[in-house]
């Protein structure tokens, strides 16, 4: 459309030059118009108009005579005015066409912008939807994994609790078996040792009434000495079965009395340090008795088996545990064989294991033995 406006403008200007008898200028413009128009020339309206104007131009100059030159010269001023008017008209038309094209281009750009915005909006919605699905999917996977891990942890805790209860049951069985063995030992001691001593007493104090025999002072003295031994043996056995001193004097005083009795014997000297235990009421009575048994068994092993002359005993109470440390200068113990050193150690280990404690035994032959025991007591404090 823009090219047609220019062609039409040149055609009108050529017509004007032809009317003003400016042949060369008119021929130049007609030639430009002819070259610019599509062929054949009679195929378009502007082409037909060109043919009419060009034929009129040719006829005009064929009929022109030299007499007209004067007229042509006198009309130059009018031509210039008309030329200016035509130029202004063409400029105005061009500006209008240009503005129209600008408006059309602006509308097209707006339409493209709107389409682009709509497309971007749709794309953003699609991206947001995809992200939402990804987030939901990830959340579902995370929740599933969390629940699975939680379930696994619960199963693990349940299994640990089951194993703990099973272990505790085994410990109770071992403890019961050890206690039963201890009862059999005491029963054998009563039957063999005490029974035999009482039989000897009976023989010394018995007399045949038919022969009117009298009991000699030597037999009475022998019987009295044996009865004293029987009394001591029975008292020791009774103390092993139930340490009355714990109920009467308390755990710590009973341990200190036990140490004092051992030191009094002169066979071994035990240096001791006991810290804490200001409130023994927070410990159940069965725990105090079992702990006393542990200490008692440790001392018995030192006195009977270690051949030590000195020992160090430390007992410390912490916020959530009890720590026991005992070391002697005896013959020592082989660690590989410490688990099979007798029923006493087995019963000792079972008692410690029952309260979820730990025992550590270190020693070498000829270099003494070190035993460290840790027993947790936090649950006892909470229960109390």
KOLKESE-149917 format. One record per residue (C-alpha): residue number from 1; x negated, y negated, z; residue in three letters. Coordinates in steps of 0.5 Angstrom, whole numbers. Layout:
BEGIN
+-----+-------+-------+-------+-----+
!   k !    c1 !    c2 !    c3 !   r !
+-----+-------+-------+-------+-----+
! NUM !     X !     Y !     Z ! ala !
...
+-----+-------+-------+-------+-----+
! end
This chain:
BEGIN
+-----+-------+-------+-------+-----+
!   k !    c1 !    c2 !    c3 !   r !
+-----+-------+-------+-------+-----+
!   1 !     0 !     0 !     0 ! unk !
!   2 !    -6 !    -5 !     2 ! unk !
!   3 !    -9 !    -4 !    -5 ! unk !
!   4 !    -2 !    -5 !    -9 ! unk !
!   5 !    -2 !   -12 !    -5 ! unk !
!   6 !    -8 !   -14 !    -8 ! unk !
!   7 !    -7 !   -11 !   -15 ! unk !
!   8 !     0 !   -15 !   -15 ! unk !
!   9 !    -4 !   -21 !   -12 ! unk !
!  10 !    -9 !   -21 !   -18 ! unk !
!  11 !    -4 !   -20 !   -23 ! unk !
!  12 !     0 !   -26 !   -20 ! unk !
!  13 !    -6 !   -30 !   -21 ! unk !
!  14 !    -8 !   -28 !   -28 ! unk !
!  15 !    -1 !   -30 !   -30 ! unk !
!  16 !    -2 !   -37 !   -27 ! unk !
!  17 !    -9 !   -37 !   -30 ! unk !
!  18 !    -5 !   -35 !   -37 ! unk !
!  19 !     0 !   -41 !   -36 ! unk !
!  20 !    -5 !   -46 !   -35 ! unk !
!  21 !    -9 !   -43 !   -41 ! unk !
!  22 !   -15 !   -41 !   -37 ! unk !
!  23 !   -16 !   -35 !   -42 ! unk !
!  24 !   -23 !   -33 !   -39 ! unk !
!  25 !   -20 !   -33 !   -32 ! unk !
!  26 !   -14 !   -29 !   -34 ! unk !
!  27 !   -17 !   -24 !   -38 ! unk !
!  28 !   -22 !   -23 !   -33 ! unk !
!  29 !   -16 !   -22 !   -28 ! unk !
!  30 !   -12 !   -18 !   -33 ! unk !
!  31 !   -18 !   -13 !   -34 ! unk !
!  32 !   -19 !   -12 !   -26 ! unk !
!  33 !   -12 !   -10 !   -25 ! unk !
!  34 !   -12 !    -5 !   -31 ! unk !
!  35 !   -18 !    -2 !   -28 ! unk !
!  36 !   -15 !    -2 !   -22 ! unk !
!  37 !    -8 !     1 !   -24 ! unk !
!  38 !    -7 !     9 !   -25 ! unk !
!  39 !    -6 !    12 !   -32 ! unk !
!  40 !    -2 !    12 !   -36 ! unk !
!  41 !     0 !     4 !   -34 ! unk !
!  42 !     7 !     5 !   -36 ! unk !
!  43 !     8 !    11 !   -30 ! unk !
!  44 !     9 !     6 !   -24 ! unk !
!  45 !    13 !    -1 !   -24 ! unk !
!  46 !     7 !    -5 !   -23 ! unk !
!  47 !     4 !    -2 !   -29 ! unk !
!  48 !    10 !    -4 !   -33 ! unk !
!  49 !    10 !   -11 !   -30 ! unk !
!  50 !     2 !   -11 !   -32 ! unk !
!  51 !     4 !    -9 !   -39 ! unk !
!  52 !     9 !   -15 !   -40 ! unk !
!  53 !     5 !   -20 !   -37 ! unk !
!  54 !    -1 !   -18 !   -41 ! unk !
!  55 !     3 !   -18 !   -47 ! unk !
!  56 !     6 !   -25 !   -46 ! unk !
!  57 !    -1 !   -27 !   -44 ! unk !
!  58 !    -3 !   -25 !   -51 ! unk !
!  59 !     2 !   -28 !   -55 ! unk !
!  60 !     1 !   -35 !   -51 ! unk !
!  61 !    -6 !   -35 !   -53 ! unk !
!  62 !    -4 !   -33 !   -60 ! unk !
!  63 !     1 !   -39 !   -61 ! unk !
!  64 !    -4 !   -44 !   -57 ! unk !
!  65 !    -7 !   -50 !   -62 ! unk !
!  66 !   -12 !   -55 !   -60 ! unk !
!  67 !    -7 !   -60 !   -59 ! unk !
!  68 !    -5 !   -56 !   -52 ! unk !
!  69 !   -12 !   -57 !   -50 ! unk !
!  70 !   -10 !   -64 !   -47 ! unk !
!  71 !    -4 !   -61 !   -43 ! unk !
!  72 !    -9 !   -56 !   -40 ! unk !
!  73 !   -14 !   -61 !   -38 ! unk !
!  74 !    -8 !   -65 !   -35 ! unk !
!  75 !    -5 !   -59 !   -31 ! unk !
!  76 !   -12 !   -58 !   -27 ! unk !
!  77 !   -10 !   -61 !   -21 ! unk !
!  78 !    -3 !   -58 !   -21 ! unk !
!  79 !    -6 !   -51 !   -22 ! unk !
!  80 !   -11 !   -52 !   -16 ! unk !
!  81 !    -5 !   -54 !   -12 ! unk !
!  82 !    -1 !   -48 !   -14 ! unk !
!  83 !    -7 !   -44 !   -13 ! unk !
!  84 !    -8 !   -46 !    -6 ! unk !
!  85 !    -1 !   -44 !    -5 ! unk !
!  86 !    -2 !   -37 !    -8 ! unk !
!  87 !    -8 !   -36 !    -4 ! unk !
!  88 !    -4 !   -38 !     2 ! unk !
!  89 !     2 !   -34 !     0 ! unk !
!  90 !    -3 !   -28 !    -1 ! unk !
!  91 !    -7 !   -29 !     5 ! unk !
!  92 !     0 !   -29 !     9 ! unk !
!  93 !     2 !   -23 !     6 ! unk !
!  94 !    -5 !   -20 !     7 ! unk !
!  95 !    -4 !   -22 !    15 ! unk !
!  96 !     3 !   -19 !    15 ! unk !
!  97 !     1 !   -13 !    12 ! unk !
!  98 !    -5 !   -12 !    17 ! unk !
!  99 !    -1 !   -14 !    23 ! unk !
! 100 !     4 !    -9 !    21 ! unk !
! 101 !    -2 !    -3 !    20 ! unk !
! 102 !    -5 !    -5 !    27 ! unk !
! 103 !     2 !    -4 !    30 ! unk !
! 104 !     3 !     2 !    26 ! unk !
! 105 !    -4 !     4 !    28 ! unk !
! 106 !    -3 !     2 !    35 ! unk !
! 107 !     4 !     6 !    36 ! unk !
! 108 !     0 !    12 !    33 ! unk !
! 109 !    -5 !    11 !    38 ! unk !
! 110 !     0 !    11 !    43 ! unk !
! 111 !     3 !    17 !    41 ! unk !
! 112 !    -3 !    20 !    41 ! unk !
! 113 !    -5 !    18 !    48 ! unk !
! 114 !     2 !    20 !    50 ! unk !
! 115 !     1 !    27 !    47 ! unk !
! 116 !    -6 !    27 !    50 ! unk !
! 117 !    -4 !    26 !    57 ! unk !
! 118 !     2 !    31 !    56 ! unk !
! 119 !    -3 !    36 !    54 ! unk !
! 120 !    -8 !    34 !    59 ! unk !
! 121 !    -2 !    34 !    64 ! unk !
! 122 !     0 !    41 !    62 ! unk !
! 123 !    -7 !    43 !    62 ! unk !
! 124 !    -8 !    41 !    69 ! unk !
! 125 !    -2 !    44 !    71 ! unk !
! 126 !    -4 !    51 !    68 ! unk !
! 127 !   -11 !    50 !    72 ! unk !
! 128 !    -8 !    48 !    78 ! unk !
! 129 !    -3 !    54 !    77 ! unk !
! 130 !    -9 !    59 !    76 ! unk !
! 131 !   -13 !    56 !    82 ! unk !
! 132 !    -7 !    57 !    86 ! unk !
! 133 !    -6 !    64 !    84 ! unk !
! 134 !   -14 !    65 !    85 ! unk !
! 135 !   -13 !    62 !    92 ! unk !
! 136 !    -7 !    67 !    94 ! unk !
! 137 !   -11 !    73 !    91 ! unk !
! 138 !   -17 !    71 !    95 ! unk !
! 139 !   -13 !    70 !   101 ! unk !
! 140 !    -9 !    76 !   100 ! unk !
! 141 !   -16 !    80 !    99 ! unk !
! 142 !   -19 !    77 !   105 ! unk !
! 143 !   -13 !    78 !   109 ! unk !
! 144 !   -13 !    85 !   107 ! unk !
! 145 !   -20 !    86 !   109 ! unk !
! 146 !   -19 !    82 !   115 ! unk !
! 147 !   -14 !    87 !   117 ! unk !
! 148 !   -18 !    93 !   115 ! unk !
! 149 !   -24 !    91 !   119 ! unk !
! 150 !   -19 !    89 !   125 ! unk !
! 151 !   -16 !    96 !   124 ! unk !
! 152 !   -23 !    99 !   124 ! unk !
! 153 !   -25 !    95 !   130 ! unk !
! 154 !   -19 !    98 !   134 ! unk !
! 155 !   -21 !   105 !   132 ! unk !
! 156 !   -28 !   104 !   133 ! unk !
! 157 !   -26 !   101 !   140 ! unk !
! 158 !   -21 !   107 !   141 ! unk !
! 159 !   -27 !   112 !   139 ! unk !
! 160 !   -31 !   109 !   144 ! unk !
! 161 !   -26 !   109 !   150 ! unk !
! 162 !   -25 !   116 !   148 ! unk !
! 163 !   -32 !   118 !   148 ! unk !
! 164 !   -33 !   114 !   155 ! unk !
! 165 !   -27 !   118 !   158 ! unk !
! 166 !   -30 !   124 !   155 ! unk !
! 167 !   -37 !   122 !   158 ! unk !
! 168 !   -34 !   120 !   164 ! unk !
! 169 !   -30 !   127 !   165 ! unk !
! 170 !   -37 !   131 !   163 ! unk !
! 171 !   -40 !   127 !   169 ! unk !
! 172 !   -35 !   128 !   174 ! unk !
! 173 !   -35 !   136 !   172 ! unk !
! 174 !   -43 !   136 !   173 ! unk !
! 175 !   -42 !   132 !   179 ! unk !
! 176 !   -37 !   137 !   182 ! unk !
! 177 !   -41 !   142 !   180 ! unk !
! 178 !   -47 !   139 !   183 ! unk !
! 179 !   -43 !   138 !   189 ! unk !
! 180 !   -40 !   145 !   189 ! unk !
! 181 !   -47 !   148 !   189 ! unk !
! 182 !   -49 !   143 !   195 ! unk !
! 183 !   -43 !   146 !   199 ! unk !
! 184 !   -46 !   153 !   197 ! unk !
! 185 !   -53 !   151 !   199 ! unk !
! 186 !   -50 !   148 !   206 ! unk !
! 187 !   -46 !   155 !   207 ! unk !
! 188 !   -52 !   159 !   205 ! unk !
! 189 !   -56 !   155 !   210 ! unk !
! 190 !   -50 !   156 !   215 ! unk !
! 191 !   -50 !   163 !   214 ! unk !
! 192 !   -57 !   164 !   214 ! unk !
! 193 !   -61 !   159 !   218 ! unk !
! 194 !   -56 !   157 !   223 ! unk !
! 195 !   -53 !   164 !   223 ! unk !
! 196 !   -59 !   168 !   224 ! unk !
! 197 !   -61 !   163 !   230 ! unk !
! 198 !   -55 !   164 !   233 ! unk !
! 199 !   -56 !   171 !   233 ! unk !
! 200 !   -63 !   171 !   236 ! unk !
! 201 !   -60 !   166 !   242 ! unk !
! 202 !   -54 !   172 !   243 ! unk !
! 203 !   -60 !   177 !   243 ! unk !
! 204 !   -64 !   173 !   248 ! unk !
! 205 !   -57 !   172 !   253 ! unk !
! 206 !   -54 !   178 !   252 ! unk !
! 207 !   -55 !   183 !   258 ! unk !
! 208 !   -53 !   191 !   259 ! unk !
! 209 !   -48 !   190 !   265 ! unk !
! 210 !   -49 !   198 !   266 ! unk !
! 211 !   -56 !   197 !   267 ! unk !
! 212 !   -55 !   191 !   272 ! unk !
! 213 !   -60 !   187 !   267 ! unk !
! 214 !   -62 !   180 !   269 ! unk !
! 215 !   -64 !   175 !   264 ! unk !
! 216 !   -71 !   172 !   265 ! unk !
! 217 !   -72 !   165 !   265 ! unk !
! 218 !   -77 !   166 !   258 ! unk !
! 219 !   -71 !   169 !   255 ! unk !
! 220 !   -66 !   163 !   257 ! unk !
! 221 !   -72 !   158 !   255 ! unk !
! 222 !   -72 !   161 !   248 ! unk !
! 223 !   -65 !   161 !   247 ! unk !
! 224 !   -65 !   154 !   250 ! unk !
! 225 !   -70 !   152 !   245 ! unk !
! 226 !   -66 !   155 !   239 ! unk !
! 227 !   -60 !   152 !   241 ! unk !
! 228 !   -63 !   145 !   240 ! unk !
! 229 !   -66 !   147 !   233 ! unk !
! 230 !   -59 !   149 !   232 ! unk !
! 231 !   -56 !   143 !   234 ! unk !
! 232 !   -61 !   139 !   230 ! unk !
! 233 !   -59 !   143 !   224 ! unk !
! 234 !   -52 !   142 !   225 ! unk !
! 235 !   -52 !   135 !   226 ! unk !
! 236 !   -57 !   134 !   220 ! unk !
! 237 !   -52 !   138 !   215 ! unk !
! 238 !   -46 !   134 !   218 ! unk !
! 239 !   -50 !   128 !   216 ! unk !
! 240 !   -51 !   130 !   209 ! unk !
! 241 !   -44 !   132 !   209 ! unk !
! 242 !   -41 !   125 !   211 ! unk !
! 243 !   -46 !   120 !   213 ! unk !
! 244 !   -42 !   117 !   219 ! unk !
! 245 !   -47 !   111 !   220 ! unk !
! 246 !   -44 !   108 !   214 ! unk !
! 247 !   -37 !   107 !   217 ! unk !
! 248 !   -40 !   106 !   224 ! unk !
! 249 !   -46 !   101 !   222 ! unk !
! 250 !   -45 !    99 !   214 ! unk !
! 251 !   -49 !   101 !   208 ! unk !
! 252 !   -55 !    97 !   209 ! unk !
! 253 !   -56 !    98 !   216 ! unk !
! 254 !   -55 !   106 !   215 ! unk !
! 255 !   -61 !   105 !   209 ! unk !
! 256 !   -65 !   101 !   214 ! unk !
! 257 !   -64 !   107 !   220 ! unk !
! 258 !   -66 !   112 !   215 ! unk !
! 259 !   -72 !   109 !   213 ! unk !
! 260 !   -74 !   108 !   220 ! unk !
! 261 !   -73 !   115 !   222 ! unk !
! 262 !   -78 !   117 !   216 ! unk !
! 263 !   -83 !   112 !   219 ! unk !
! 264 !   -82 !   115 !   226 ! unk !
! 265 !   -84 !   122 !   223 ! unk !
! 266 !   -91 !   119 !   222 ! unk !
! 267 !   -91 !   123 !   215 ! unk !
! 268 !   -90 !   117 !   211 ! unk !
! 269 !   -89 !   110 !   211 ! unk !
! 270 !   -84 !   106 !   207 ! unk !
! 271 !   -85 !    99 !   206 ! unk !
! 272 !   -78 !    96 !   205 ! unk !
! 273 !   -75 !    90 !   202 ! unk !
! 274 !   -67 !    89 !   202 ! unk !
! 275 !   -64 !    82 !   199 ! unk !
! 276 !   -57 !    80 !   198 ! unk !
! 277 !   -51 !    85 !   200 ! unk !
! 278 !   -48 !    79 !   205 ! unk !
! 279 !   -41 !    82 !   203 ! unk !
! 280 !   -40 !    89 !   203 ! unk !
! 281 !   -33 !    90 !   203 ! unk !
! 282 !   -33 !    88 !   196 ! unk !
! 283 !   -36 !    95 !   194 ! unk !
! 284 !   -31 !   101 !   195 ! unk !
! 285 !   -33 !   106 !   201 ! unk !
! 286 !   -34 !   112 !   196 ! unk !
! 287 !   -39 !   108 !   192 ! unk !
! 288 !   -42 !   106 !   198 ! unk !
! 289 !   -43 !   113 !   200 ! unk !
! 290 !   -45 !   115 !   193 ! unk !
! 291 !   -50 !   110 !   193 ! unk !
! 292 !   -53 !   112 !   200 ! unk !
! 293 !   -53 !   119 !   197 ! unk !
! 294 !   -58 !   116 !   192 ! unk !
! 295 !   -62 !   113 !   197 ! unk !
! 296 !   -62 !   119 !   201 ! unk !
! 297 !   -64 !   124 !   195 ! unk !
! 298 !   -70 !   119 !   193 ! unk !
! 299 !   -73 !   119 !   200 ! unk !
! 300 !   -72 !   127 !   201 ! unk !
! 301 !   -76 !   128 !   194 ! unk !
! 302 !   -81 !   123 !   197 ! unk !
! 303 !   -82 !   127 !   203 ! unk !
! 304 !   -81 !   134 !   201 ! unk !
! 305 !   -85 !   134 !   194 ! unk !
! 306 !   -89 !   128 !   193 ! unk !
! 307 !   -94 !   129 !   198 ! unk !
! 308 !   -95 !   121 !   199 ! unk !
! 309 !   -97 !   117 !   205 ! unk !
! 310 !   -94 !   110 !   203 ! unk !
! 311 !   -88 !   108 !   199 ! unk !
! 312 !   -85 !   101 !   197 ! unk !
! 313 !   -77 !   101 !   197 ! unk !
! 314 !   -74 !    95 !   194 ! unk !
! 315 !   -66 !    94 !   194 ! unk !
! 316 !   -64 !    87 !   190 ! unk !
! 317 !   -56 !    85 !   190 ! unk !
! 318 !   -55 !    81 !   183 ! unk !
! 319 !   -48 !    78 !   181 ! unk !
! 320 !   -46 !    84 !   177 ! unk !
! 321 !   -51 !    89 !   178 ! unk !
! 322 !   -55 !    93 !   184 ! unk !
! 323 !   -63 !    94 !   182 ! unk !
! 324 !   -67 !    99 !   186 ! unk !
! 325 !   -74 !   100 !   186 ! unk !
! 326 !   -78 !   105 !   189 ! unk !
! 327 !   -85 !   107 !   188 ! unk !
! 328 !   -90 !   112 !   192 ! unk !
! 329 !   -97 !   114 !   192 ! unk !
! 330 !   -96 !   121 !   191 ! unk !
! 331 !   -98 !   127 !   187 ! unk !
! 332 !   -94 !   124 !   181 ! unk !
! 333 !   -89 !   127 !   176 ! unk !
! 334 !   -89 !   130 !   169 ! unk !
! 335 !   -84 !   126 !   165 ! unk !
! 336 !   -83 !   131 !   160 ! unk !
! 337 !   -81 !   136 !   166 ! unk !
! 338 !   -77 !   130 !   170 ! unk !
! 339 !   -70 !   132 !   168 ! unk !
! 340 !   -71 !   139 !   170 ! unk !
! 341 !   -74 !   138 !   177 ! unk !
! 342 !   -69 !   141 !   181 ! unk !
! 343 !   -62 !   140 !   183 ! unk !
! 344 !   -63 !   134 !   187 ! unk !
! 345 !   -65 !   130 !   181 ! unk !
! 346 !   -59 !   133 !   177 ! unk !
! 347 !   -54 !   131 !   182 ! unk !
! 348 !   -58 !   124 !   183 ! unk !
! 349 !   -57 !   123 !   175 ! unk !
! 350 !   -50 !   125 !   175 ! unk !
! 351 !   -48 !   120 !   181 ! unk !
! 352 !   -52 !   114 !   177 ! unk !
! 353 !   -48 !   116 !   171 ! unk !
! 354 !   -42 !   116 !   174 ! unk !
! 355 !   -42 !   109 !   175 ! unk !
! 356 !   -45 !   108 !   168 ! unk !
! 357 !   -52 !   106 !   171 ! unk !
! 358 !   -59 !   107 !   168 ! unk !
! 359 !   -65 !   111 !   172 ! unk !
! 360 !   -72 !   110 !   169 ! unk !
! 361 !   -77 !   115 !   172 ! unk !
! 362 !   -85 !   113 !   170 ! unk !
! 363 !   -91 !   117 !   173 ! unk !
! 364 !   -97 !   121 !   172 ! unk !
! 365 !  -100 !   127 !   175 ! unk !
! 366 !  -104 !   124 !   181 ! unk !
! 367 !  -102 !   117 !   180 ! unk !
! 368 !   -95 !   117 !   184 ! unk !
! 369 !   -88 !   116 !   181 ! unk !
! 370 !   -84 !   110 !   180 ! unk !
! 371 !   -77 !   110 !   180 ! unk !
! 372 !   -72 !   104 !   178 ! unk !
! 373 !   -65 !   105 !   178 ! unk !
! 374 !   -60 !    99 !   175 ! unk !
! 375 !   -52 !   100 !   177 ! unk !
! 376 !   -47 !    95 !   174 ! unk !
! 377 !   -42 !    92 !   179 ! unk !
! 378 !   -38 !    87 !   176 ! unk !
! 379 !   -32 !    91 !   175 ! unk !
! 380 !   -32 !    93 !   182 ! unk !
! 381 !   -32 !    85 !   184 ! unk !
! 382 !   -26 !    84 !   179 ! unk !
! 383 !   -22 !    90 !   182 ! unk !
! 384 !   -23 !    87 !   189 ! unk !
+-----+-------+-------+-------+-----+
! end
